[in-house]
Amino acid sequence: SLCTAEALKATQLKMSENGVLSRAKVLTIDTMNPTVKKVEYAVRGPIVLRAVELERELSEGMKKPFSEVIKANIGDAHAMGQQPITFFRQVLALCSYPELLNDSTFPEDAKSRARRILQSCGGNSMGSYTASQGIDSVRQDVARYIERRDGGVPCDPDDIYLTTGASDGIVTMLKLLVCGEGATRTGVMISIPQYPLYSAALAELGAVQINYYLNEEKCWSMDISELQRALDEARRHCNPRALCVINPGNPTGQVQSRQCIEDVIRFAANERLLLMADEVYQDNVYAEGCQFHSFKKVLFEMGPEYSDTVELVSFHSTSKCYMGECGFRGGYMEIINMDDEVKAQLTKLVSVRLCPPVPGQALMDLVVNPPQPGEPSHDNFIKERTATLSALAEKAKLTEQVLNTIQGISCNPVQGAMYSFPRITIPEKAIQEAMDKGQEPDMFYCMKMLEETGICLVPGSGFGQTDGTYHFRMTILPPTDKLTILLNKVKEFHQKFTQQYS
Amino acid sequence: MSQQAANGVPCRGKVLTLDNMNPNVRRVEYAVRGAIVQRAGQIEKELKEGVKKPFTEVIKANIGDAHAMGQKPISFLRQVLALCSYPELLEDNKFPEDAKHRARRILEACGGHSIGAYSASQGIECVRQDVARYIEKRDGGIPSNPDNIYLSTGASDAIVTMLKLLVCGEGRDRTGVMISIPQYPLYSAALADLGAVQISYYLDEDKCWSLDVAELKRAVDAARQHCNPRVLCIINPGNPTGQVQSRQCIEDVIRFAKEEHLFLMADEVYQDNVYAEGCKFHSFKKVLFEMGPAYSSTVEMASFHSTSKCYMGECGFRGGYMEVINMDPEVKAQLTKLVSVRLCPPVPGQALLDLVVNPPQPDEPSYNTFMKERTAVLAALAEKARLTEQIFNEVPGVTCNPVQGAMYTFPRIALPQKAIDKAKEEGQVPDMFYCMRLLEEEGICLVPGSGFGQREGTFHFRMTILPPTEKLKIVLQKISDFHVRFTQEFS
């Protein structure tokens, strides 16, 4: 009979609700790419979908216990009111509409940079495709920036690839690395907690994710013995080939010590792992005694035994730091000690997508080539940059402080990046109710918080955490007074929630 | 695999080598920026360093990049982009009100009123609404739901995303994707990267590169022996071939897709680039809906557009969108989830797209200039299309189909047997050998037909029609002269 589900499926027919027979779709949940189904990205996941729904309901006049939804889920500084750096936007406007080069309201240093960028564009227009690896002069400027940052360690512009945000470069590198089947399938080490681009990319590529736990008791520091444990265990079922480190950390905010970075490099060298250093928060360092140490710099300071051999890729972006220009999708990666033939394959691979967005490339050029002392825009630039970074430092401190006054919440110092990742105690009754609903306990908690306060955070389960622990990630980006209100609402909610489920 | 260091100390091989990298990536080729373009880049460098050549500049007629070839941006579009980039300019009375109005609207739709904020992953909502309205206007009122619009980082991004969603199965069940020969090699590259099976269907060169359903049928039947055909890709207007398919043809293709249970992918990025008399762009969606509900409520389709072509030529901004039609809601949720991982397409590109679908209207200050600029660009392209076809057809051994649309010519070239033999000796595909010679002798960079696919034993090249008319005339003359010389040399 045609009417059994099996028979229908076999004939690719489908019975609709009113009894009409029709063909099943070509593309269904059962016939789509299975690895895509495994992909999750909590930063824009279910809780954010609900937050957007709530915003819609609010704008339609529905009554809520709050008057606005606060999106503290995503590291988007401008969305939270941070102002762009004036100089950057001036140059971008000049590049977009070069007639403005005749406009006397723009400073000479902005015009000079715009002219230089336009001269390196086909037809002197930002509308041309660029070289697939990125505009030559921009890559040269990036290389010079890296050399300055790293105290003179040489950087070859040919090792620089401009990208569509750092995410693009990270995914491209992971793609290059993935091969093998079954027990020889590529394994990639990533921290728990991690920024879920990594888990998403690994799921999509069908690579094996190898988790190494950061030490919450020690301010989320990395522990080589833990790396070793994770690696040894993984060797039994896959072929570990890469080690990803996010420093400063996301979601955890820790800034790794120089010693730690050395140890990681040594570990990667000994265990023959390609090192991927996600350093997009390199200017976001707040805590006293903390300093950003670039993996490349440390690598070269360890001498040729390491600097000639360890394969390292480091990533940067225009989305974070003091710029916060997420929407421009600017970024780069620097490739160190890559096999020449593989590099040629990489160059070929990026050519298929033609080139990264040119406005983002132009923006990156300004980030690595900002106004210098003596240039007209210098003072204002430094003023804006300093204001942004010190506001972030202040908010990092405030966040840690307030959250630590809440019983049942404990927050490691926010040493860098843009997030706090406090640990929360969830009462047993709440855990039970969550499980009954088929929800992760911290998702249950965050959903409740969203519905009752309008505050959108991301549950720790979206980043990974030690079994039996719960966290949430909250950005420190809202303006200080709003952040203060936010933190107090979180406090109130936590107390209420704990009471409710006691 | 160990290596000896210079001082004799054994050192281990690299972690990442050609032998242990992703094998699919090794199979990827993209001729538009392949070997010949790399050589062209080298030659440019040599010229700069003062090396003597038989020419003073390299002409890059390999890539559909209008601005690089001197085409000017549309003023209005760039004014709005400048206003969005630096909103202080909203106080500047040099900018027309309609530009300011659109900039304000875009900024209001951005987080913190800044184009530096991430947008929704599917794209800024009001832009998607504008795109839907544009599609409705274009298609004579057929409804478009903004929720079916996904903004993307150029059309390439959306094409790859859709292909990614579609690929599954192993061995004989592996997803097969039909694509024209010749094709734009993004498709072959993406299919290689994804490990999907490429199912080639041949366009008919003798009938102006038209599509023949019998050929589609042949290809899909043959493919069913070794894979699971699930997708049919069509580029209209065509790249590299420039043909503009007839309405009848589009209907036939839709009917074929329904009968064979294929997901249709319609690459329509050249929809405004139509030049030939009697040719007209018919959107797949419009035809689909005109075929009635038996088709319009069942055939699954995605159509793609971009800000890189048409009259805008804004390649560098990486703007684009796809419209998905009749997609399964669960799959759509997966698509939405997938695009969220990359956060959002570049916001300047989204803003640009908004202006493309929402240009100055007759009663607005910028309208006249806008129309003037747009018309000039499209008229120049039409003229160059005609000129190209005419001149190439005067060369013995070169046959050029009418350039009905898009931005390229794909003439067939007769290569003497001696040249074919010489090419083989040098380990080169014959039309690559030909194009490399042309590059070295004249400094003109084209892409050999082998990079796009062609019938066995035939040879072609793809040249853009983008250089300014006077320069194009010179280029066409040089190629014609080269062809005669080359034929002579290898006779």
Interface residues (C-beta under 8 A of the other chain):
Chain A: Q12 S22 R23 K25 V26 L27 T28 I29 T31 M32 N33 P34 V36 K37 V39 E40 Y41 V43 R44 G45 V52 I74 D76 A77 H78 A79 M80 G81 Q82 Q83 P84 R89 Q90 L92 A93 L94 S96 Y97 L100 D103 T105 C121 G122 G123 S125 M126 G127 S128 Y129 T130 A131 S132 T164 G165 S167 D168 V171 K175 L176 L177 V178 C179 G180 L197 A200 A201 E204 R241 A242 R272 L273 L274 T309 E311 M323 G324 E325 C326 G327 F328 R329 N337 M338 D339 E341 V342 Q345 K348 L349 S351 V352 R353 L354 C355 P356 P357 V358 P359 G360
Chain B: C11 R12 K14 V15 L16 T17 L18 N20 M21 N22 P23 V25 R26 V28 E29 Y30 V32 R33 G34 G41 I63 D65 A66 H67 A68 M69 G70 Q71 K72 P73 R78 Q79 L81 A82 L83 S85 Y86 L89 D92 K94 C110 G111 G112 S114 I115 G116 A117 Y118 S119 A120 S121 T153 G154 S156 D157 K164 L165 L166 V167 C168 L186 A189 A190 D193 R230 V231 H261 L262 F263 T298 E300 M312 G313 E314 C315 G316 F317 R318 N326 M327 D328 E330 V331 Q334 K337 L338 S340 V341 R342 L343 C344 P345 P346 V347 P348 G349
